[in-house]
Amino acid sequence: MKKTTDQTTVSTGRRGILKAGAALGVSTIIGAPYIRPAHAAPTEINMLAWYGHGEPDMVGAFEEANNVKFKPKYYAGGDNMLALIAQSPPGTYDIILSDAEFVQQLNAAGYIEEMNAADYPFDDFVHSDFQKFPGHWADDKLWSVMVRYGHLGVSYNTERVSAEEAESYKVFWKPELKGKVGHFDWHLPSLGQISLYGGNNSPSPFDIDEGAWTKVQDITRSLRPQVGGFFDYGGTFASLKNGEMSAMCGIGDWITGVLERDGAPVASVVPKEGGIQFTESYSIGKGSEKAEIVKKFIQYMLSPEGQATSAQMAAYPGFCVTNAGMKKLQEVNMAEAQRTGQVEGAANHPVSLIKEGRIHYRDIPKQQSLEDWNDFWSEYKDA
């Protein structure tokens, strides 16, 4: 739930459609009425997203049913996403997957279209916060729809770090881990976690005054001798898989979950200082001529089948945002539902962690600029 080096209620009719789709199967939702003639060339849909969202395991069924073809452009990190859009002609991207904290910037820049809330199943979302998620709405107008989320905390090699040690970000300073602590190379996740470690949990690890910001920088600099590298998406996977890194700051189960499912001795946990939530949302690109089929794809991703597919995404797992989606995940892959806490009564149930106040929604800095945080991050890496 990421440029680098190395986040209203729905009409009864719409809910009825989704419930009927759940009963009749995914083809009901992703099939007619938007099926083109079999002999027609597929309609191309240009997607801007994190890696994995345009791959066959995510979009293949929808492509086949609707005679469309997704052409994904992948990025890592919201800053990179904004730069790619700014460098592209208007209307380049039909659908944009954004981290929630950047939606307001997409909106302010005029990069996305207004959406109709009645088209989406907000009344089935697993948490009330998600129905009007911060930044997705402006003046009671909807600009983006949350489709998945995940929690960031301490990620570690279970053979080198104990579960007890992983219960605090302090583990990153463990002497035995010198040179074995890695960073996912994006400032918001890592600095947000270090801000939590520094005690900035109210109102937010991203809403801190200059004194607290100075302290975050000092704590971060003290970690530098422990750090063995700054990694992009692929490098993060590889360094944990091959044991090059024993702990990783700035990530969570969205990375270790894939490796864990493959048998690697890694895990992620929300520590006592709290965790950070990444929130991924779909918007319709400004000026897109494919807005109707894009809307239908977003509706599919919020159907029970789409949510279960998203939770098991090959590139990186995520949590379901609808109750029907969570139920579907339990039906098709109970082991994954249990592993990620998406079952009733689980100690690590994602919604329970939010309600307990242990999760903080990732945001852009409130009292500093993004450039302030990015400049410090560059300085830190070069130290």
PLY file of the C-alpha trace (Angstrom):
ply
format ascii 1.0
element vertex 383
property float x
property float y
property float z
element edge 378
property int vertex1
property int vertex2
end_header
0.00 0.00 0.00
5.63 4.16 -3.07
10.64 8.61 -7.72
12.94 6.49 -6.02
16.52 5.32 -6.42
17.36 1.48 -6.19
-6.07 7.17 0.24
-22.56 9.44 1.25
-24.31 6.48 0.94
-25.18 4.67 -2.23
-28.56 4.31 -3.81
-30.62 1.21 -3.18
-30.42 0.44 -6.87
-26.63 0.36 -6.92
-26.46 -1.83 -3.83
-28.97 -4.16 -5.42
-26.78 -4.49 -8.48
-23.76 -5.40 -6.38
-25.69 -7.90 -4.30
-27.10 -9.49 -7.41
-23.63 -9.65 -8.87
-22.36 -11.43 -5.79
-25.08 -14.04 -6.17
-24.78 -14.55 -9.91
-21.02 -14.32 -10.26
-18.43 -11.85 -11.42
-19.52 -11.98 -15.07
-22.80 -10.33 -14.11
-20.93 -7.31 -12.81
-18.20 -7.03 -15.40
-20.17 -8.17 -18.43
-23.07 -6.45 -20.28
-24.02 -3.76 -21.08
-20.54 -2.54 -22.00
-19.50 -5.48 -24.21
-18.12 -4.52 -27.61
-18.51 -6.74 -30.65
-16.19 -9.73 -30.54
-14.48 -8.69 -33.77
-13.72 -5.16 -32.57
-10.23 -4.25 -31.42
-10.01 -3.88 -27.62
-10.49 -0.40 -26.22
-7.22 0.73 -24.64
-7.41 2.15 -21.11
-4.37 4.10 -19.99
-3.71 3.52 -16.29
-1.30 5.30 -13.95
-0.73 3.20 -10.84
1.56 1.46 -8.44
3.12 -1.66 -9.89
0.78 -4.63 -10.16
-2.58 -2.94 -10.62
-2.63 -3.35 -14.38
-1.40 -6.94 -14.41
-3.53 -9.92 -15.61
-4.35 -11.18 -12.12
-6.04 -7.84 -11.41
-7.59 -6.81 -14.72
-7.67 -9.95 -16.86
-11.26 -10.97 -16.12
-12.55 -7.45 -16.71
-10.57 -7.14 -19.95
-11.98 -10.38 -21.30
-15.58 -9.56 -20.41
-15.48 -6.02 -21.78
-13.06 -6.24 -24.73
-10.71 -3.68 -23.23
-6.95 -3.64 -22.70
-5.23 -1.81 -19.87
-1.96 -0.03 -20.67
-0.39 0.64 -17.26
2.29 3.18 -16.48
3.78 2.40 -13.08
5.25 4.77 -10.53
6.61 4.59 -6.99
5.68 7.41 -4.60
3.12 10.18 -4.84
5.71 12.80 -5.79
6.67 10.69 -8.80
3.01 10.24 -9.74
2.38 13.99 -9.78
5.50 14.58 -11.86
4.44 12.00 -14.45
1.01 13.59 -14.85
2.47 17.11 -15.07
4.79 15.97 -17.85
1.96 14.37 -19.86
-0.59 15.99 -22.17
-4.09 16.45 -20.66
-6.21 13.35 -21.03
-3.23 10.97 -21.15
-4.46 8.81 -18.26
-7.98 7.41 -18.15
-7.68 6.01 -14.62
-5.30 7.04 -11.85
-4.54 4.99 -8.76
-3.37 7.43 -6.12
-2.33 7.30 -2.51
-5.14 9.10 -0.72
-2.98 11.91 0.62
-2.27 13.09 -2.94
-5.88 13.21 -4.17
-6.33 16.81 -3.05
-3.32 17.80 -5.13
-4.66 15.93 -8.16
-7.93 17.78 -7.71
-6.35 21.21 -7.19
-4.27 20.75 -10.34
-7.33 19.79 -12.37
-6.08 16.29 -13.19
-9.21 14.31 -12.23
-12.96 14.29 -12.88
-15.74 14.65 -10.34
-17.39 11.31 -9.50
-20.97 10.39 -8.57
-21.09 8.92 -5.06
-24.30 7.02 -5.87
-22.30 4.82 -8.25
-20.30 3.20 -5.45
-21.17 1.01 -2.38
-20.15 3.39 0.40
-22.79 1.97 2.72
-20.90 -1.33 2.78
-17.49 0.12 3.62
-15.86 -1.51 6.65
-15.24 1.75 8.54
-17.17 5.00 8.66
-13.99 7.02 8.07
-13.67 5.42 4.65
-17.04 6.71 3.45
-15.79 10.30 3.36
-12.08 9.69 3.49
-9.96 12.83 4.02
-8.98 14.45 0.74
-11.37 12.41 -1.40
-14.10 15.00 -1.04
-14.12 18.76 -1.59
-17.24 20.89 -1.03
-19.28 17.68 -0.79
-18.08 16.60 -4.22
-16.39 13.22 -4.70
-13.08 13.03 -6.57
-11.68 9.62 -5.68
-12.91 6.28 -4.34
-10.95 4.15 -1.87
-10.44 0.60 -3.16
-7.83 -0.93 -0.82
-5.53 -0.11 2.07
-2.77 -1.55 4.25
-0.81 -0.92 7.43
2.88 -0.06 7.76
4.98 -0.90 10.80
8.07 -2.93 11.65
9.04 -5.43 8.95
11.66 -7.95 9.90
13.42 -11.27 9.40
11.90 -13.62 11.97
15.17 -15.56 12.30
17.13 -12.45 13.31
14.56 -10.36 15.15
12.16 -11.67 17.76
8.46 -10.87 17.79
8.97 -9.06 21.09
11.74 -6.87 19.67
9.58 -6.01 16.66
6.95 -4.51 18.98
8.86 -1.21 18.90
10.57 0.87 16.23
13.49 0.86 18.65
14.53 -2.45 17.07
15.94 -0.54 14.09
18.74 0.67 16.42
19.60 -2.85 17.63
23.43 -3.13 17.51
23.31 -6.55 15.88
21.40 -5.04 12.95
24.07 -2.51 12.00
24.20 -2.39 8.21
21.16 -4.65 8.01
18.39 -2.06 8.29
16.90 -0.93 4.99
14.61 1.88 3.93
11.92 1.82 1.29
13.08 4.88 -0.62
10.21 7.29 -0.08
10.26 9.87 2.67
6.64 9.83 3.87
6.50 6.22 5.16
9.88 6.17 6.91
9.73 9.68 8.37
6.15 9.05 9.45
7.22 5.97 11.37
10.15 7.76 12.98
7.80 10.60 13.89
5.61 8.07 15.72
8.69 6.70 17.48
9.40 10.27 18.59
5.98 10.45 20.23
4.10 12.43 17.58
0.81 10.57 17.58
-1.60 13.46 18.21
-3.01 14.84 16.06
-0.81 13.05 13.54
2.81 12.07 12.89
2.55 14.32 9.82
1.15 17.35 11.68
4.11 18.46 13.79
5.59 21.84 14.72
9.13 22.92 13.96
10.49 21.67 17.27
9.07 18.21 16.69
10.27 18.26 13.08
13.81 19.05 14.29
13.56 16.11 16.69
12.39 13.79 13.91
15.40 14.80 11.84
17.77 14.20 14.75
16.31 10.74 15.46
16.47 9.86 11.78
20.12 10.91 11.52
20.93 8.72 14.51
19.65 5.73 12.55
21.93 6.34 9.56
24.84 4.13 10.80
22.43 1.20 10.94
21.24 1.61 7.37
22.50 -0.71 4.67
20.58 0.72 1.76
17.64 2.58 0.26
15.57 0.41 -2.01
12.94 0.69 -4.68
10.03 -1.73 -4.93
12.01 -4.61 -6.43
15.05 -3.99 -4.29
12.99 -4.07 -1.11
11.63 -7.49 -2.01
15.04 -8.85 -3.00
16.94 -7.53 0.02
14.49 -9.13 2.44
14.23 -12.35 0.48
17.99 -12.92 0.20
18.67 -11.84 3.78
20.70 -8.78 2.82
18.45 -6.74 5.11
17.14 -8.01 8.44
14.67 -5.19 9.10
13.01 -2.61 6.90
11.67 0.83 7.77
8.79 2.36 5.81
6.95 -0.77 4.72
4.57 -3.40 6.02
2.69 -6.49 4.92
2.31 -5.10 1.40
5.93 -6.24 0.96
6.45 -9.00 3.50
3.07 -10.59 2.80
4.16 -11.74 -0.65
7.41 -13.15 0.71
5.66 -14.74 3.68
3.20 -16.50 1.39
6.21 -17.90 -0.48
7.74 -19.25 2.72
10.32 -16.56 3.49
11.04 -15.98 7.22
9.69 -12.44 7.31
6.75 -10.69 8.94
5.34 -7.24 9.67
3.68 -5.96 12.82
2.09 -2.73 14.00
4.33 -1.80 16.97
3.30 -0.24 20.26
4.03 3.27 18.99
1.40 2.77 16.27
1.33 2.15 12.56
0.62 4.12 9.41
-2.09 3.37 6.88
-1.56 3.63 3.15
-4.82 4.15 1.30
-5.14 3.50 -2.42
-7.90 5.14 -4.41
-9.09 5.33 -8.00
-9.89 8.56 -9.85
-11.04 9.16 -13.40
-8.48 11.13 -15.39
-9.50 14.61 -16.51
-10.65 14.64 -20.10
-10.76 10.86 -20.46
-13.00 9.67 -23.29
-13.40 6.33 -21.51
-14.99 7.60 -18.29
-17.96 5.21 -18.48
-15.94 2.01 -18.81
-13.48 3.31 -16.20
-16.39 3.86 -13.80
-17.52 0.32 -14.47
-14.03 -1.01 -13.72
-13.97 0.84 -10.39
-17.37 -0.64 -9.60
-15.98 -4.08 -10.39
-13.00 -3.50 -8.08
-15.49 -2.68 -5.31
-17.61 -5.78 -5.98
-17.04 -8.79 -3.71
-15.06 -10.54 -6.46
-12.97 -7.47 -7.21
-12.20 -6.91 -3.56
-11.12 -10.52 -3.02
-8.93 -10.27 -6.13
-7.37 -7.05 -4.86
-6.67 -8.51 -1.42
-4.70 -11.33 -3.06
-2.94 -9.19 -5.68
0.21 -10.95 -6.85
2.33 -7.79 -6.63
1.38 -6.94 -3.05
-1.61 -7.72 -0.80
-4.06 -5.24 0.67
-7.14 -5.11 2.87
-10.74 -5.19 1.63
-12.68 -1.95 2.03
-16.15 -3.54 1.89
-17.76 -6.04 4.21
-18.93 -8.09 1.23
-15.37 -8.15 -0.08
-13.99 -9.38 3.23
-16.63 -12.10 3.33
-15.75 -13.14 -0.21
-12.06 -13.31 0.67
-12.90 -15.64 3.55
-14.85 -17.85 1.13
-12.15 -18.10 -1.52
-8.99 -17.96 0.61
-9.57 -18.28 4.34
-5.84 -18.79 4.95
-5.05 -15.34 3.55
-7.97 -13.77 5.40
-6.64 -15.24 8.64
-3.03 -14.30 7.89
-4.01 -10.67 7.41
-6.47 -10.53 10.31
-9.52 -10.09 8.10
-11.67 -12.40 10.19
-13.90 -11.57 13.12
-12.08 -11.48 16.44
-8.55 -11.41 15.06
-6.11 -9.49 17.24
-4.68 -7.81 14.14
-8.04 -7.10 12.50
-7.32 -3.93 10.47
-10.53 -2.14 11.46
-10.03 -3.01 15.14
-6.54 -1.49 15.02
-8.01 1.72 13.64
-10.72 1.86 16.28
-8.12 1.28 19.00
-6.27 4.39 17.83
-3.17 2.46 16.78
-3.33 3.44 13.12
-2.62 6.88 11.65
-3.63 7.71 8.10
-0.61 8.64 6.02
-0.66 12.29 5.00
1.46 14.99 3.49
3.24 17.28 5.98
0.88 19.84 7.49
3.31 22.35 9.02
6.20 21.82 6.64
6.21 21.48 2.87
6.69 18.28 0.94
9.91 19.84 -0.32
11.14 20.23 3.28
10.69 16.53 3.93
12.06 15.51 0.56
15.12 17.75 0.92
15.90 16.29 4.32
15.43 12.78 2.95
17.98 13.48 0.19
20.41 14.89 2.75
19.91 11.83 4.97
20.56 9.41 2.14
23.73 11.22 1.12
25.14 11.33 4.66
2 3
3 4
4 5
7 8
8 9
9 10
10 11
11 12
12 13
13 14
14 15
15 16
16 17
17 18
18 19
19 20
20 21
21 22
22 23
23 24
24 25
25 26
26 27
27 28
28 29
29 30
30 31
31 32
32 33
33 34
34 35
35 36
36 37
37 38
38 39
39 40
40 41
41 42
42 43
43 44
44 45
45 46
46 47
47 48
48 49
49 50
50 51
51 52
52 53
53 54
54 55
55 56
56 57
57 58
58 59
59 60
60 61
61 62
62 63
63 64
64 65
65 66
66 67
67 68
68 69
69 70
70 71
71 72
72 73
73 74
74 75
75 76
76 77
77 78
78 79
79 80
80 81
81 82
82 83
83 84
84 85
85 86
86 87
87 88
88 89
89 90
90 91
91 92
92 93
93 94
94 95
95 96
96 97
97 98
98 99
99 100
100 101
101 102
102 103
103 104
104 105
105 106
106 107
107 108
108 109
109 110
110 111
111 112
112 113
113 114
114 115
115 116
116 117
117 118
118 119
119 120
120 121
121 122
122 123
123 124
124 125
125 126
126 127
127 128
128 129
129 130
130 131
131 132
132 133
133 134
134 135
135 136
136 137
137 138
138 139
139 140
140 141
141 142
142 143
143 144
144 145
145 146
146 147
147 148
148 149
149 150
150 151
151 152
152 153
153 154
154 155
155 156
156 157
157 158
158 159
159 160
160 161
161 162
162 163
163 164
164 165
165 166
166 167
167 168
168 169
169 170
170 171
171 172
172 173
173 174
174 175
175 176
176 177
177 178
178 179
179 180
180 181
181 182
182 183
183 184
184 185
185 186
186 187
187 188
188 189
189 190
190 191
191 192
192 193
193 194
194 195
195 196
196 197
197 198
198 199
199 200
200 201
201 202
202 203
203 204
204 205
205 206
206 207
207 208
208 209
209 210
210 211
211 212
212 213
213 214
214 215
215 216
216 217
217 218
218 219
219 220
220 221
221 222
222 223
223 224
224 225
225 226
226 227
227 228
228 229
229 230
230 231
231 232
232 233
233 234
234 235
235 236
236 237
237 238
238 239
239 240
240 241
241 242
242 243
243 244
244 245
245 246
246 247
247 248
248 249
249 250
250 251
251 252
252 253
253 254
254 255
255 256
256 257
257 258
258 259
259 260
260 261
261 262
262 263
263 264
264 265
265 266
266 267
267 268
268 269
269 270
270 271
271 272
272 273
273 274
274 275
275 276
276 277
277 278
278 279
279 280
280 281
281 282
282 283
283 284
284 285
285 286
286 287
287 288
288 289
289 290
290 291
291 292
292 293
293 294
294 295
295 296
296 297
297 298
298 299
299 300
300 301
301 302
302 303
303 304
304 305
305 306
306 307
307 308
308 309
309 310
310 311
311 312
312 313
313 314
314 315
315 316
316 317
317 318
318 319
319 320
320 321
321 322
322 323
323 324
324 325
325 326
326 327
327 328
328 329
329 330
330 331
331 332
332 333
333 334
334 335
335 336
336 337
337 338
338 339
339 340
340 341
341 342
342 343
343 344
344 345
345 346
346 347
347 348
348 349
349 350
350 351
351 352
352 353
353 354
354 355
355 356
356 357
357 358
358 359
359 360
360 361
361 362
362 363
363 364
364 365
365 366
366 367
367 368
368 369
369 370
370 371
371 372
372 373
373 374
374 375
375 376
376 377
377 378
378 379
379 380
380 381
381 382
